[in-house]
Amino acid sequence: MSAIVVSAVDSYDVSDRTVTLSCAVEADERDVTRTVPVSIRFHAPGIFRFELRTNPEAPAAEGPRTYAPEAIREPVSLSVTEAEGTLLVETSALTLRIGTDEWAFDVSDADGRTLLSEQRSDRNAKGAVRSRPLGFDEEVVNGWPLRVDTTRTAFALRPDERIYGFGEKFTEFDKRGREIESWITQPNGAETERAYKNVPWFVSTRGYGLLVDTVHRTRFDVGASSSVTNGIRVDDDDLRFVFVHGPEFKSILRRYTAMTGRPNRPEPWTFGVWMSRLSYESREEVESVAARLRERSIPCDVLHIDPAWMSLDDMCDLRWDTDAFPEPAAMIDGLAADGFRVSLWEFPYVQVDSPLFEEFARKGYFVEDGSGSPYVLSRLSADNRGAIVDFTDPDAREWWAERHRQLTELGVDAFKLDFGEYLPRDAVLANGRTGAAMRNRYPRAYQRTVRDAMRSAGTEPTLWVRAAWTGDQVFPIHWGGDPNTTFESMAASLRGGLSLALSGFPFWAADIGGFRGTPSTELYVRWAQWALLGNSHARFHGTTPREPWEFGERAERIVREHAEERYRLLPYLCAYGERASREGLPVMRPLVLEHQGDPAARAIDTQHYVGEELMIAPVLSDDGRREIYLPDGEWVDYWTGERYVGSQVLDRDVPLDTVPLFVRAGSIVPTREASQHVGEGPWTLRLRVEFESDPDGEPETVAFEYHGRTEGESGTITAVREPDTGAVRVETPGGCSVTEVRVARLAEPPSVLSVDGTAYERVDGEPERQEWTFDPETGVARAAV
């Protein structure tokens, strides 16, 4: 392997918002006389795209590969000056320093603070290079010619710098010290760096994000080989990355998701409980589970049927096994009448024993092996053989879409798009590309086919998705694959979800209880508590039954109570779902997203926010012990109303029947009455207003941006406390229906409590409409609207 390094700038050109550099290169073992182009194009004052092309004579790829620059384009005033071997490229937000006599690359903000700098001084004590800077590697082909194997660069890691992201990685939340491979794969679990959802993107506590704009395998060495270097290698002739300045993480994520895509808010019923296992094997079994859920008053909206809805010998023909599921339309209608939606499983493969295999092979609907034959793989799921559907072939795509249109028109509400990670590097697709170029983009073609089919059938698509790459957050809902049934796997899933959240994916779930095997009762309950109150979506699933009654009466009661609490919180969860679709910020949020300046919060990866007002600390051991970090501010125990000062750690023995959940003081949390399913029509709200305990003499205003289940239910809910007069005023949007307001924590009863401009009457007993009462022991005023 021959290492080529960019060494200097021979010449440069400036046009509009782009600087193009012609760069000299050098190699250790031979003379290299050619130059390579490097271009830097600003999409906005704080966002630029860097591109190195090693074979510029070849036709350029069609623009950015994984993002839309027009979505982030802003006016840019670009200044370029040269002095003493340095090219200064300046905007109102950033300054780039490029070494011309000796290549260097440095990015700083408007205050002169260094954000990113290329690493060129990482050598050991003997002078040997430990990391290679900007350049490329060539390998010998067939004994003599050289070809570009990888492009690369390396950046200095600051002593206190932390790095997050890279998709759904199940390792430590802070990725410093790890080697990361961005390459969609089957991890066979949820405990390692290997991942279903890989995103070559990271955010740094220096105040920037960086996206490697590629669909090829990308490897990061984040201080693993050398603690002072973040190295990047791409299996491609071109190296492209997009630098996004914040400095706040929320600003970075908003800009990143604006350019890579934001999903629509999933349908409100998707925020309810999903019940599943591998697998319900008959219509009778599905209907029996549905009946028991309703008889036992366990809230549920979705019943998911894994592979057994099809003949297991014919997978994946997308046809009902009518012996096991006779009259599926009648089954779906009957479940719908009782408030249940139906979800079906699939994978993008056809088994060799399926009658469909011969048809697909004859028509060329499979990915091929380079000889014109279908690429047949063994052990696709279990002990089976089959081929991969080629979604770049228009006719194959239409066949798959038509099956989904038929199923959607039958009444199927959602599809679980399992797998999609198995495309071999040497496979050949109908679009002429190999698996090396399409492996990371194959899931998008698969998911888009089903999404578009559901839309053409007149239904807002609901997908349950496993594999993903940059931008695939536009195909929600994503779930964390196949974790083991252990507390360690639960914690690893949590970290994977948090990493995915900082990679632009706002909607996520994990199999409650773990996937393979039977969880202990303690694990099942603790995982259910976390998922029901901490994840954007909640699905019970595994290789053995996951219905609550399978784990005893106590577990069933606890799960029912937490499921009911989730249904009370649906207005809150759906509001943040809508905000995610508009702003790109996740529902499930790591503490560092809300407390970027708090050094302690940067290291916390086993508790998290849900939206901005709630924080959950799931119990991750069977002994019930839990340390809980409370960031700066004031915190309210969700269950008891007890108040705590922030910037401290609580050490708790947590009983099995509860989970630590806190409300940030200075918040409004909209809730509703619990129900057995989400139902139809607008929600009637119950507002929980948590003022801070010690007003500073100024009026205290708290607000919540509400988006309900229908278009008319939106607007800002506000509550104001006047410390001088003791008056409390609550205002709600015109399209919202409110039945109760609870205001806490008040040292004295309000002099006036008004809702939407109407002063309510204080009463001693239970309040009726436009009345309120006050409990001096709890400091809570409660009004009936």
TIMARMI-947261 format. One record per residue (C-alpha): y, z, x. Coordinates in steps of 0.5 Angstrom, whole numbers, padded with zeros to 4 digits, always signed. Each point is the difference from the previous one (the first is absolute). Layout:
N
YZX/...
***
This chain:
785
+0000+0000+0000/+0007-0002+0003/+0006+0004-0002/+0006-0003-0001/+0007+0004+0000/+0007-0002-0003/+0004+0001+0007/+0007-0003-0002/+0005-0004-0004/+0001-0007+0003/+0005-0002-0006/+0002+0002-0007/+0003-0003-0006/+0004+0003-0006/+0000-0003-0007/+0002+0004-0007/-0004+0006+0000/-0005-0002+0006/-0001+0001+0007/-0005-0005+0004/-0002+0002+0007/-0004-0005+0005/-0004+0005+0004/-0003+0000+0007/-0007+0003+0000/-0004+0002+0006/-0007+0002+0002/-0003+0004+0005/-0006-0005+0002/+0004-0007+0000/+0006-0003-0001/+0003-0002-0007/+0006-0005+0000/+0000-0001-0008/+0005+0004-0004/-0001+0003-0007/+0005+0001-0006/+0002+0007-0003/+0004+0000-0006/+0003+0006-0003/+0003-0002-0008/+0004+0006-0004/-0002+0000-0007/+0005+0006-0001/+0005+0004+0005/-0006+0005+0001/-0006-0005-0001/-0002-0005+0005/-0006-0004+0001/-0003-0001+0008/-0005-0006+0001/-0003-0002+0007/-0004-0007-0001/-0004-0002+0006/-0002-0007-0002/+0007-0002-0003/-0003-0007+0000/-0004+0001-0006/+0002-0001-0007/+0004+0007-0002/-0003+0004-0005/+0003+0000-0007/+0005+0005+0001/-0002+0008-0001/-0007+0001-0001/+0000+0007-0004/+0007+0001-0003/+0006-0004-0003/+0007+0000+0004/+0004-0002-0006/-0002+0007-0003/+0004+0004+0005/+0005-0005+0003/+0007+0002+0000/+0007-0002+0004/-0001+0001+0007/+0006-0001+0005/-0003-0001+0007/+0003+0001+0007/-0003-0002+0006/+0002+0001+0007/-0002+0000+0007/+0001+0004+0006/-0003+0002+0006/-0007-0003-0002/+0000+0003-0007/+0001-0003-0006/+0003+0004-0006/-0002-0002-0007/+0004+0004-0005/+0001+0001-0007/+0003+0006-0004/-0006+0004+0000/-0004-0002+0007/+0001-0002+0007/-0005-0004+0003/+0000+0000+0008/-0004-0005+0003/-0001-0001+0008/+0001-0007+0002/-0001+0000+0008/-0006+0005-0002/-0003+0000-0007/+0002+0007-0004/+0000+0001-0007/+0004+0006-0003/+0002+0002-0007/+0005+0005-0002/+0004+0002-0006/+0008+0000-0001/+0000+0007+0003/-0003-0003+0007/-0007+0004-0002/-0006-0004+0003/-0005-0001-0005/-0004-0005+0003/-0001-0002+0007/-0005-0005+0003/-0005+0004+0005/+0000-0003+0007/-0001+0006+0005/-0006+0003-0003/-0004+0001+0007/-0005+0005+0003/+0001+0004+0006/-0003-0006+0004/+0005-0005-0003/-0005-0004-0004/+0002-0002-0007/-0002+0004-0006/+0003-0004-0005/+0002-0008+0000/+0007-0001-0003/+0002-0007-0004/-0005-0005+0001/-0006-0003-0001/-0008+0000+0003/-0003-0007+0001/-0008+0000+0001/-0004-0006+0003/-0004-0004-0005/-0006-0004+0002/+0001+0001+0007/+0007-0002+0002/+0005-0001-0005/+0004+0006-0003/+0002+0001-0007/+0005+0006-0003/-0005+0005-0002/+0005+0006-0002/+0008+0001+0000/+0003+0007+0001/+0005+0004+0002/+0001+0008+0001/+0006+0005-0002/+0001+0007+0003/-0002+0006-0004/+0006+0005+0000/-0003+0007+0002/+0002+0003-0007/-0002-0007-0004/-0005+0000-0006/-0003-0006-0002/-0003-0001-0008/-0003-0005-0004/-0005-0006+0002/-0003+0000-0007/-0005+0004-0003/-0002+0004+0007/-0005+0006-0001/+0002+0003+0007/+0006+0005+0001/+0006-0002-0004/+0004+0000+0007/-0003-0006+0003/+0003+0001+0007/-0006+0001+0005/-0004-0005-0004/-0003-0007+0001/+0001-0004-0007/-0003-0006-0002/+0003-0004-0005/-0006-0004-0003/-0003+0000-0007/-0007+0003+0001/-0005+0004-0004/+0001+0007+0003/-0007+0003-0004/+0004+0006-0001/+0007+0003+0000/+0000+0004+0006/+0002-0004+0006/+0005-0005+0003/-0003-0006-0004/+0003-0002-0006/-0001-0004-0006/+0008+0000-0001/+0003-0002+0007/+0008-0002+0001/+0002-0001+0007/+0007+0004-0002/+0002+0007+0002/+0006+0004-0001/+0003+0004+0006/+0004+0007+0000/+0005-0004+0004/+0002-0003-0006/-0003-0007-0001/-0006-0004-0002/-0004-0005+0003/-0004-0006-0003/-0004-0004+0004/+0000-0007-0004/-0007-0002+0000/-0006-0001-0004/-0004+0000+0007/-0004+0006+0003/+0005+0005+0003/-0001+0006+0004/+0005+0005+0002/-0001+0005+0006/+0005+0006-0003/+0000+0004+0006/-0008+0000+0001/-0001-0003+0007/+0007+0002+0002/+0004+0006-0004/+0007-0004+0002/-0002-0007-0003/-0001-0003-0007/-0004-0006+0002/-0001-0006-0005/-0005-0006+0000/+0000-0006-0005/-0006-0004+0000/+0004-0006+0000/+0005-0005+0004/+0006+0003-0004/+0003+0007+0001/+0004+0001-0006/+0003+0007-0002/+0006+0002-0005/+0004+0006+0002/+0003+0004-0006/+0005+0005+0001/+0001+0006-0004/+0001+0005+0002/-0003+0004-0006/-0007-0001-0001/+0002-0002-0008/+0005-0005+0002/-0006-0003+0005/-0005+0000-0006/+0005-0003-0005/+0002-0006+0005/-0008-0001+0002/-0002+0000-0007/+0006-0005-0002/-0003-0005+0005/-0007+0001-0001/-0001+0001-0007/+0000+0006-0005/-0005+0000-0006/+0002+0001-0007/-0001+0007-0003/-0007+0000-0003/-0001+0001-0007/+0001+0007-0002/-0008+0001-0002/-0002-0001+0007/+0004+0006+0002/-0005+0004-0005/-0007+0002+0003/-0006-0005+0002/-0007+0002-0001/-0005-0004+0004/-0007+0001+0004/-0004-0005+0004/-0002-0002-0006/+0000+0001-0007/-0007-0005-0002/+0001-0001-0007/+0004+0000-0006/-0003+0006-0003/+0002+0004+0007/+0007-0002-0001/+0001+0001-0007/-0004+0007+0001/+0005+0002+0006/+0006-0002-0005/-0002+0004-0005/-0002+0006+0004/+0007-0001+0003/+0003+0001-0007/-0004+0005-0002/+0002+0004+0006/+0007-0001-0001/+0000-0003+0007/+0006-0005+0001/-0002-0007+0002/+0003-0007-0001/-0005-0005+0004/-0007+0000+0001/-0002-0004+0006/-0007-0004+0000/-0002-0001+0007/-0005-0006+0002/-0005+0001-0006/+0004-0003-0005/-0003-0007+0003/-0007-0001+0002/-0001+0003+0007/-0004-0006+0002/+0005-0005-0002/+0006+0003+0003/+0006-0002+0000/-0001-0005-0006/+0005+0004-0004/-0004+0000-0006/-0002+0006-0005/-0007+0002+0001/-0001+0000-0008/-0007+0004+0001/+0004+0006+0003/+0006-0002-0004/-0001-0003-0006/+0006-0002-0004/+0005+0001+0005/+0006-0002-0004/-0002+0005-0006/-0001+0006+0006/+0007-0002+0002/+0003+0001-0007/-0004+0006-0001/+0003+0003+0006/+0007-0002-0001/+0000+0003-0007/-0001+0007+0003/+0005-0001+0006/-0004-0003+0005/+0001-0006+0005/-0005-0004+0004/+0000-0002+0007/-0006-0004+0003/-0002+0000+0007/-0001-0007+0005/+0000-0002+0007/+0001-0007+0003/-0007-0002+0001/-0006-0004-0003/-0007+0003+0002/-0005-0006+0002/-0004+0002-0006/+0005-0001-0005/+0000-0007-0004/+0007+0000+0002/-0001-0001+0007/-0003-0007+0000/+0006-0002-0005/+0005+0003+0005/-0004-0003+0006/+0000-0007-0003/+0007+0000-0002/+0003+0003+0007/+0002+0006-0003/-0002+0004+0006/+0003+0002+0006/-0004-0004+0005/-0003+0001+0007/+0003-0006+0004/-0006-0004-0001/+0002-0002-0008/-0005+0006-0002/+0002+0006-0004/+0001+0006+0005/-0006+0004-0003/+0001+0008+0002/-0006+0005-0001/+0002+0007-0002/+0006-0001-0004/+0000+0006-0004/-0007+0003+0000/-0007-0004+0002/+0003-0007-0002/+0002-0007+0003/+0005-0004-0003/+0006-0005+0002/+0008+0001-0001/+0004-0003-0005/+0005-0004+0003/+0007+0001-0004/+0004-0005+0004/-0004-0005-0004/+0004-0002-0006/-0007-0002-0004/-0003+0007+0002/+0006+0004-0002/+0000-0003-0007/-0007+0001-0001/+0001+0008+0002/+0007+0000-0004/-0003-0003-0006/-0006+0005+0000/+0006+0006+0000/+0004-0004-0006/-0006+0001-0004/-0002+0007+0002/+0008+0002-0001/+0000-0004-0007/-0007+0004-0002/+0004+0007+0001/-0001+0002+0007/+0006+0003+0003/-0001+0001+0007/-0004-0003+0006/-0002+0004+0006/+0000-0005+0006/-0005+0003+0005/-0001-0002+0007/+0004-0007+0003/-0001+0003+0007/-0006-0004+0002/+0003-0007+0002/-0003-0002+0007/+0005-0002+0006/-0004-0007+0001/+0000-0001-0008/+0003-0007-0002/+0004+0000-0007/+0002-0006-0004/+0008+0001+0002/-0003-0002+0007/+0001+0007+0003/-0005+0004+0003/-0002+0008-0001/+0004+0002+0006/+0007-0003-0004/-0003+0002-0007/-0003+0007+0001/+0006+0004-0002/+0002-0005-0005/-0006-0001-0004/+0001+0006-0004/+0006-0003-0003/-0003-0006-0002/-0005+0004-0003/+0005+0005-0004/+0005-0006-0002/-0006-0004-0003/-0001+0006-0005/+0007+0002-0001/+0002-0007-0002/-0006-0001-0004/+0002+0007-0004/+0007-0003-0001/-0002-0006-0003/-0004+0003-0005/+0006+0004-0002/-0002+0007+0003/+0004+0004+0005/-0005+0000+0006/-0003+0006+0002/-0004+0000+0006/-0003+0006+0004/+0000-0003+0007/-0004+0002+0007/+0002-0005+0006/+0008-0002+0001/+0004-0002+0006/+0008-0001+0000/+0003-0001-0006/-0006+0001-0005/+0003+0006-0003/+0002-0005-0005/-0007+0001-0003/-0001+0007-0002/-0003+0005-0001/-0003+0001+0007/-0006+0005+0001/-0002+0003+0006/-0008-0003+0001/-0006+0005+0001/+0002+0007+0003/-0006+0004+0001/-0001+0006-0005/+0003+0006+0005/+0007+0003+0001/+0001-0003+0007/-0001-0007-0004/+0005+0002-0005/+0005+0002+0005/-0001-0006+0004/+0001-0004-0007/+0007+0004-0001/+0002-0002+0007/-0002-0008-0002/+0004+0001-0006/+0006+0002+0003/+0000-0005+0006/-0001-0005-0005/+0006+0003-0004/+0004-0002+0006/-0002-0007+0000/+0003-0002-0006/-0006+0002-0005/+0003+0004-0006/-0006+0001-0004/-0007+0003+0003/-0006+0004-0002/-0006+0003+0003/-0007+0001-0003/+0000+0007-0003/-0006+0004+0003/-0001-0006+0006/-0004-0006-0001/-0007+0001+0003/-0005+0006-0002/+0002+0006-0005/+0006+0004+0002/-0001+0008-0001/+0004+0003-0006/+0005+0002+0005/+0002-0006+0003/-0001-0004-0007/+0005+0005-0003/+0005+0000+0006/+0000-0008+0000/+0001+0000-0007/+0006+0005+0000/+0003-0004+0006/-0001-0007-0003/+0002+0002-0007/+0007+0003+0002/+0001-0004+0007/-0002-0007-0001/+0003-0005-0003/-0006-0002-0004/-0007+0004-0001/-0007-0003+0000/-0006+0004+0000/-0005-0004+0004/-0007+0001+0004/-0007-0002+0001/-0002+0006-0004/+0003+0002-0007/+0007+0002+0000/+0001+0003-0007/+0003+0007+0000/-0006+0003-0004/-0004-0002+0006/+0003+0005+0004/-0001+0006-0005/+0004+0004-0005/+0005+0003+0004/+0002-0007+0004/+0000-0004-0006/+0005+0005-0003/+0005+0000+0006/-0001-0008+0001/+0002+0000-0008/+0006+0004+0001/+0003-0004+0006/-0002-0006-0003/+0004+0002-0006/+0006+0002+0005/+0000-0007+0002/+0001-0003-0007/+0006+0005-0001/+0003-0003+0007/-0001-0007-0002/+0007-0001-0002/+0002+0002+0007/-0006-0004+0004/+0002-0006-0004/+0007+0001+0002/-0001+0000+0007/-0005-0006-0001/+0006-0004-0003/+0005+0002+0006/-0006-0002+0005/+0000-0007-0003/+0008+0000+0000/+0001+0003+0007/-0007+0000+0004/+0000+0007+0001/-0007+0003-0001/-0002+0005-0006/-0004+0004+0005/+0005+0002+0006/-0002+0003+0007/+0005+0006+0001/+0003-0004+0006/+0003-0005-0005/+0004+0006-0004/+0002+0004+0006/+0000-0005+0006/+0005+0005+0004/-0005+0005+0000/-0005+0001+0006/-0005+0004-0004/+0000-0005-0005/-0002-0006+0004/-0006+0003+0002/-0003+0002-0007/-0005-0004-0003/-0004+0004-0004/+0005+0001-0006/+0005-0005-0003/+0005-0001-0005/-0001-0004-0007/+0006-0003-0001/+0006+0004+0002/-0001+0006-0004/-0007+0003+0001/-0004+0002+0006/-0007+0001+0000/-0005+0003+0005/-0007-0001-0001/-0005+0005+0002/-0004-0004+0005/-0006+0006+0001/-0005+0003-0004/+0003+0007+0002/+0006-0001-0004/+0005+0001+0006/+0006-0004+0001/+0007+0000+0004/+0005-0003-0004/+0007-0002+0004/+0006+0001-0005/+0006-0005+0003/+0007+0002+0000/+0003+0002-0007/-0003+0004-0006/-0007-0001-0003/-0003+0002-0006/-0007+0001-0002/-0002-0005-0005/-0005+0005-0003/+0003+0006+0000/+0008-0001+0001/+0000+0004+0006/+0006-0002+0005/-0001+0000+0007/+0005-0002+0006/-0001-0006+0004/-0001-0001+0008/-0007+0005-0001/-0007+0000+0000/-0004+0003-0005/-0007+0002+0001/-0004+0000-0006/-0007+0002-0003/+0000-0005-0006/-0005+0001-0006/-0004-0006-0002/+0003-0001-0006/+0007-0002+0003/+0003-0004+0005/+0007+0002+0004/+0005-0005-0004/+0008+0001+0001/+0006-0002-0003/+0006-0001+0004/+0006+0004-0003/+0006-0004-0002/-0005-0005-0004/-0002-0002-0007/-0007-0002-0001/-0001-0004-0007/-0007+0002-0003/-0003-0001-0007/-0006+0003-0004/-0007-0001+0003/-0004-0005-0004/-0007-0003+0001/+0003-0007+0002/+0006-0003+0001/+0001-0003-0007/+0005-0005-0002/+0008+0000-0001/+0005+0004+0003/-0001+0007+0002/+0004+0007-0002/+0002+0004+0006/+0000+0007+0002/+0005+0001+0005/-0001+0005+0006/+0007+0002+0003/-0001+0004+0007/+0007+0002+0002/+0001+0003+0007/+0000+0008+0000/+0007+0001+0003/+0006-0005-0002/+0005+0000+0005/+0006+0000-0005/+0000-0007-0001/-0003-0004-0006/-0007-0001+0001/-0003-0007-0002/-0007-0002+0000/-0003-0007-0003/-0006-0004-0001/+0000-0008+0000/-0005-0001-0006/-0004-0006-0002/-0005+0001-0005/-0005-0004-0003/+0004-0005-0004/+0006-0004+0002/+0005+0004-0004/-0002+0007+0003/+0004+0000+0006/+0006+0003+0003/+0003+0006+0004/-0002+0007-0003/+0005+0005+0003/+0001+0008-0001/+0006+0003+0002/+0001+0008+0001/+0008+0002+0000/+0000+0007+0004/+0007+0002-0002/-0002-0001-0007/-0007+0001+0000/-0001-0006-0004/-0006-0005+0000/+0000-0007-0002/-0006-0005+0000/+0001-0008-0001/-0005-0004-0002/+0000-0008+0000/+0001-0003-0007/-0007-0003-0001/-0004+0006+0002/-0003+0005-0005/+0000+0007+0002/-0003+0006-0003/+0001+0006+0005/+0004+0002+0005/-0002+0006+0005/+0006+0002+0005/-0002+0005+0006/+0002+0004+0004/+0006+0003-0004/+0002+0007+0002/+0004+0001-0006/-0001-0004-0007/+0005-0006+0000/+0006+0001-0004/-0001-0007-0003/-0006-0004+0000/+0001-0007-0002/-0004-0006-0001/+0003-0007+0000/+0007+0003-0002/-0003+0004-0006/+0001+0008+0002/-0007+0003-0003/+0000+0007-0003/-0003+0006+0004/-0006+0004-0004/-0004+0005+0002/-0007-0002-0003/-0003-0007+0001/+0005-0006+0000/+0000-0005-0005/+0004-0007+0000/+0007+0001+0004/-0002+0007+0001/-0001+0004+0007/-0003+0007+0002/+0000+0003+0007/-0005+0004+0004/+0004+0005+0004/-0007+0002+0004/-0001-0007+0002/+0007-0003+0000/-0002-0006-0004/+0004-0002-0006/-0004-0005-0005/+0003-0004-0005/-0003-0004-0006/+0003-0007+0000/
***
